[in-house]
Each structure stands twice: as structure tokens, then as C-alpha cells.
């Protein structure tokens, strides 16, 4: 999975006067801020083109566990959540049917990550 671009790695250099006191306290000239990713919702075309596996949510399920099970890496938990429109496990109910994209690279492209 290391060949997949990590969208959270984009940063901006911030040296605005607004942060002057903080910069001085930290003894630095600038602060690196992570940019906010702008994700898309998968289109109908994306949803029909990208193969998925069905998972029925059960008590004790966690997105990070599903991510590890399907992708071998817990960091893609948010792909499953975003793909299904369920932002957190607290929003999932026992019996909910989730579609899990099998090809993580294709899913990331569809989401604009």
C-alpha cells in the first residue's frame, strides 16, 4: 500500500502575524499546517465501476478493523466510512449493510484523495 498517495501529507507554511506570539514562544519562524482535504462523494458511475464487498455491521465492529481486514492497513478506515456515508461507528447500527470498495487505489481516486 506504500505506493498510494497519502492525502494528509500536504502542508502549508504559515508565518502570519496572527501567529507571531505562538511562533516566538515556540522559537520557530513558521508553523506547518496540514491542508484540509476536499473529498468527493462517489458518483453512481464510481459505485457501479468499483467492485465492493458487502459487510453487515454487527455489535463490536470498528472501521479500523474492517480497514485492516480488507486493505491490510488501519489508516483507510475513513474510506469505508465516507463511502457509506457513516462518519463514525456511533452512527452505525447493527444490521446496517456496508459496501466496502475492494480496490483501495480506485476508491481513493473516486473520492479525490
Backbone torsions as a table, in degrees:
resi	resn	phi	psi	omega
1	UNK	NA	-5.8	-173.7
2	UNK	-67.4	-15.9	-178.9
3	UNK	-82.6	-4.7	-179.5
4	UNK	-85.5	132.0	-179.5
5	UNK	-62.7	132.2	177.2
6	UNK	-91.6	107.2	-173.4
7	UNK	-65.5	-20.4	-177.9
8	UNK	-79.4	-4.4	-175.9
9	UNK	-82.2	-6.8	-180.0
10	UNK	-73.9	126.9	179.8
11	UNK	-128.5	159.5	172.1
12	UNK	-122.2	148.0	178.1
13	UNK	-89.7	127.0	-176.7
14	UNK	-121.7	116.7	176.3
15	UNK	-129.0	29.3	-177.8
16	UNK	-62.7	148.6	177.7
17	UNK	-58.0	-28.6	178.7
18	UNK	-53.8	-34.4	-178.0
19	UNK	-96.8	8.8	-173.0
20	UNK	-53.3	-48.4	-179.0
21	UNK	-60.8	-43.2	179.0
22	UNK	-64.8	-42.7	179.2
23	UNK	-60.3	-44.2	-179.7
24	UNK	-65.3	-43.2	178.9
25	UNK	-61.0	-36.6	-179.4
26	UNK	-84.6	-12.0	-179.5
27	UNK	69.0	36.0	179.7
28	UNK	-126.1	162.7	-180.0
29	UNK	-93.6	-21.0	-179.1
30	UNK	-154.6	163.9	176.3
31	UNK	-119.5	136.1	175.0
32	UNK	-89.8	122.0	178.1
33	UNK	-109.2	139.6	173.6
34	UNK	-77.7	136.2	177.7
35	UNK	-75.6	154.7	178.3
36	UNK	-82.3	122.3	179.0
37	UNK	-69.2	144.2	176.7
38	UNK	-111.2	98.7	-177.2
39	UNK	-91.2	149.3	175.7
40	UNK	-101.0	159.9	170.7
41	UNK	-87.8	142.2	179.5
42	UNK	-63.3	134.3	179.1
43	UNK	-77.2	170.7	175.8
44	UNK	-60.6	-38.7	177.7
45	UNK	-62.3	-43.6	177.7
46	UNK	-60.7	-44.6	-176.6
47	UNK	-65.8	-31.2	178.4
48	UNK	-85.0	-29.1	-177.3
49	UNK	-79.9	-35.8	-174.7
50	UNK	-92.6	120.6	-179.2
51	UNK	-66.2	137.1	179.5
52	UNK	-127.8	163.2	173.4
53	UNK	-115.6	141.7	-179.9
54	UNK	-89.8	134.9	176.6
55	UNK	-131.0	130.0	175.7
56	UNK	-95.2	119.5	-176.5
57	UNK	-64.1	131.4	178.7
58	UNK	-127.1	164.0	179.4
59	UNK	-55.0	130.3	178.6
60	UNK	93.9	-8.7	178.4
61	UNK	-64.8	149.6	176.3
62	UNK	-138.3	141.3	179.4
63	UNK	-59.2	-40.1	-178.1
64	UNK	-65.6	-33.0	176.7
65	UNK	-68.7	-41.0	176.9
66	UNK	-64.3	-39.7	178.1
67	UNK	-60.8	-43.0	178.5
68	UNK	-66.2	-41.2	-179.3
69	UNK	-62.6	-43.1	-174.9
70	UNK	-90.8	-31.7	-173.7
71	UNK	-117.4	-8.5	-178.5
72	UNK	73.8	16.1	-177.1
73	UNK	-154.6	129.4	-176.9
74	UNK	-74.6	-17.9	-172.9
75	UNK	-69.8	-10.1	179.8
76	UNK	-97.9	19.3	178.9
77	UNK	-55.9	-37.0	-176.2
78	UNK	-66.6	-25.7	177.5
79	UNK	-63.7	-45.8	179.4
80	UNK	-63.8	-44.1	-180.0
81	UNK	-62.9	-48.0	-177.7
82	UNK	-66.1	-42.4	-178.1
83	UNK	-59.2	-34.0	-176.4
84	UNK	-99.6	-1.4	179.0
85	UNK	67.5	29.9	178.8
86	UNK	-119.6	101.0	-171.7
87	UNK	-67.4	-30.9	-179.9
88	UNK	-143.2	164.3	177.6
89	UNK	-61.8	-28.4	179.4
90	UNK	-64.1	-22.6	179.4
91	UNK	-86.7	-12.8	-179.5
92	UNK	-87.6	142.7	179.3
93	UNK	-119.7	147.9	176.0
94	UNK	-52.7	130.0	-179.5
95	UNK	96.7	-10.9	176.3
96	UNK	-61.4	140.6	178.6
97	UNK	-99.3	118.7	178.8
98	UNK	-105.5	142.9	172.4
99	UNK	-105.0	121.0	-177.8
100	UNK	-109.3	114.7	178.0
101	UNK	-59.6	131.2	-178.4
102	UNK	-77.9	-44.7	-178.2
103	UNK	-89.9	100.5	-176.3
104	UNK	-61.9	-36.6	179.4
105	UNK	-62.6	-45.4	178.7
106	UNK	-64.9	-39.4	178.9
107	UNK	-64.5	-43.7	178.7
108	UNK	-61.6	-41.0	177.1
109	UNK	-63.3	-43.5	-179.7
110	UNK	-63.1	-32.4	-179.1
111	UNK	-86.6	-6.5	179.6
112	UNK	80.4	18.6	-178.4
113	UNK	-87.5	NA	NA
